Amino acid sequence: MSEQDKFVRQYVNALAGDYRAQQDVAFSFSLTDGYGGPVVTNPIQACAWAKVISASGSPYVTAADQSSMVIKCSDLRPMDLEAAAARLNAIRTLIKDAHVKRVAVPEMEYNPESGKDETEADQD
């Protein structure tokens, strides 16, 4: 499976509310072009996803996530921050209303068919 295919699956999981997938998506958008990331660098998307993570309420959110958000958003121009805020709202609406189902991604420890969400997955 290609890196782009894995990214698409991670993106679906991120829209399903999966904390780790959201981190992976934000990271992928923040990779500098030329480092072999699955998508083209997009600082607005990286900032928006970092804000999604920070505001998610996931028990896994840490100070590192907050710092990552500051780093990903700090160099954006005011108009780009507005675009990131708009993207954040769109993503949050999709997560809330779309009822996206998680999909399996190779090399992930989480099994979406286990019937457990991310908060219960490591309690086996």
N, C-alpha and C positions, 0 to 999 in steps of 0.2 A: 504494500500500500504506500502511495506517495505521501510526502509531507503535506501536500495540499489536501489530499483526501483525509488525512488525520486531522488537519486543521478544521476542515468542514465538519467533521464529526464532533470535534471539541467545541466548535461554535454552536452546534445544535445543543450540546450538553450545557454550554454556558447560558443559552436562552432558556434551558430547562431549570436554571437556578443553581447549577453545580458550581460550588466555590472554586475548586481546583481547575475546572475547565475555564472559568472566568479569568483566573490568574494566567493560564496558558494563552488565552486569547489576547489579553492585555500585553503580555510579554511578546507575543508574535508580532503584534502591530508596532511594538517599540523597537524591534530589531533594526539595526542600521542596514540599509540596502547593501547587498554584497556579502552578507554573512550567511547566506543560504537559508533565510527564513522562508516559511511557506507562503507569506503574503508580502506585498509591498509595504514599506514603512508608512505608517499613517499616525502621526502624533495626536491628531484629534480623536481618532478611534481609541488609541492607547489611553489617553486621558479619560475619555468617557467610560471605558471599561474599568479603569482604576477607580473611578468614582462609583461605579456600580458595586464593585467589591466593597469599598469602604462603607457604603450605605446599605449593604445587603442584610445586615443583622445576623450573618452567619457566625456561629460560635468560634469559627476558625480565624476570623479576622484578627490581625495582630497590628502592633505598632509598625511593623515592617510594611504592611499593606498601606497604612496611612502615609508612611514616608514615600512609598512607591508612587502613590497618587500625587503627592506634592512634586516629586521629581518629574513625573510624566507630564504634569500640567504647568509647571513653572516657567517654561520657555515659550509657551504659546502666547501669541498676540491677543489682544482683547477680542478681536473678531473671531479668532480661532477658539477662544474660551467660550464664546457664545455658541459656536457651532458644537463644541463638546458638550455643553449643557443641553442643547437641543437633542443631540444624539443620546445622551444619558436618559432623558425623558422618554425617548422612543424605545430604547432598550428596556427600561423599567416597565413600560406599558406592554411590550412583547412578553417579558418574563411573567408579568402578572396575569395577562389576559389570554395568551396564546396556548397555554397548557401543552407546551412542547414536551415530548417524551424523550428521555435519555436514550442514547444509542451506545453500543459497545465500541470502544476505541482500542485497537491493539496496543499492548504494552502499558495498559492501565490496570491497576489493581482493583478498581471498583467494578462490580458487575451490576448493571442496571436491572437485571432480572432477579436480583436477590430480594426485591421487595423492600429494601431498606433505602433510606435517603442518606445523604452524606454525613449526617450527624450520628447515624447508627452503624455505618459501614465498617468502622474500625473497632466495633465492639463484639466481634465474633469469638 
